[in-house]
Amino acid sequence: MIHRLYSAYNLPADHDVCHLFEHLVIRRFLRMVEKSFVIITGVREILHHIFA
Protein backbone atom coordinates (compact mmCIF):
# COMPACT_ATOMS: atom_id res chain seq x y z
CA MET A 1 0.00 0.00 0.00
CA ILE A 2 2.71 2.49 0.97
CA HIS A 3 4.59 1.71 -2.24
CA ARG A 4 1.49 2.68 -4.22
CA LEU A 5 1.26 5.93 -2.24
CA TYR A 6 4.88 6.63 -3.16
CA SER A 7 4.06 6.04 -6.81
CA ALA A 8 1.00 8.30 -6.65
CA TYR A 9 2.93 11.15 -5.03
CA ASN A 10 6.14 10.51 -6.96
CA LEU A 11 8.15 10.24 -3.73
CA PRO A 12 11.60 8.66 -3.52
CA ALA A 13 11.39 4.92 -2.81
CA ASP A 14 14.19 4.92 -0.21
CA HIS A 15 13.43 2.31 2.47
CA ASP A 16 14.00 4.63 5.46
CA VAL A 17 11.97 7.43 3.91
CA CYS A 18 9.19 4.93 3.20
CA HIS A 19 9.07 3.93 6.88
CA LEU A 20 9.06 7.59 7.95
CA PHE A 21 6.20 8.37 5.58
CA GLU A 22 4.31 5.30 6.83
CA HIS A 23 4.85 6.41 10.44
CA LEU A 24 3.55 9.91 9.71
CA VAL A 25 0.44 8.56 7.96
CA ILE A 26 -0.31 6.22 10.88
CA ARG A 27 0.22 9.02 13.44
CA ARG A 28 -2.11 11.33 11.54
CA PHE A 29 -4.77 8.60 11.31
CA LEU A 30 -4.52 7.87 15.04
CA ARG A 31 -4.80 11.57 15.85
CA MET A 32 -7.97 11.79 13.74
CA VAL A 33 -9.42 8.75 15.50
CA GLU A 34 -8.58 10.25 18.89
CA LYS A 35 -10.28 13.55 18.00
CA SER A 36 -13.36 11.68 16.78
CA PHE A 37 -13.48 9.71 20.03
CA VAL A 38 -13.29 12.91 22.09
CA ILE A 39 -16.14 14.46 20.08
CA ILE A 40 -18.29 11.33 20.39
CA THR A 41 -17.61 11.11 24.13
CA GLY A 42 -18.51 14.80 24.58
CA VAL A 43 -21.78 14.43 22.67
CA ARG A 44 -22.61 11.33 24.69
CA GLU A 45 -22.03 13.21 27.95
CA ILE A 46 -24.23 16.10 26.81
CA LEU A 47 -27.03 13.72 25.79
CA HIS A 48 -26.70 11.87 29.08
CA HIS A 49 -27.19 15.13 31.03
CA ILE A 50 -30.15 16.18 28.86
CA PHE A 51 -32.02 12.88 29.06
CA ALA A 52 -31.01 11.72 32.55
Secondary structure, 3 states (H helix, E strand, C coil): CHHHHHHHHCCCCCHHHHHHHHHHHHHHHHHHHHHHHHHHHHHHHHHHHHHC
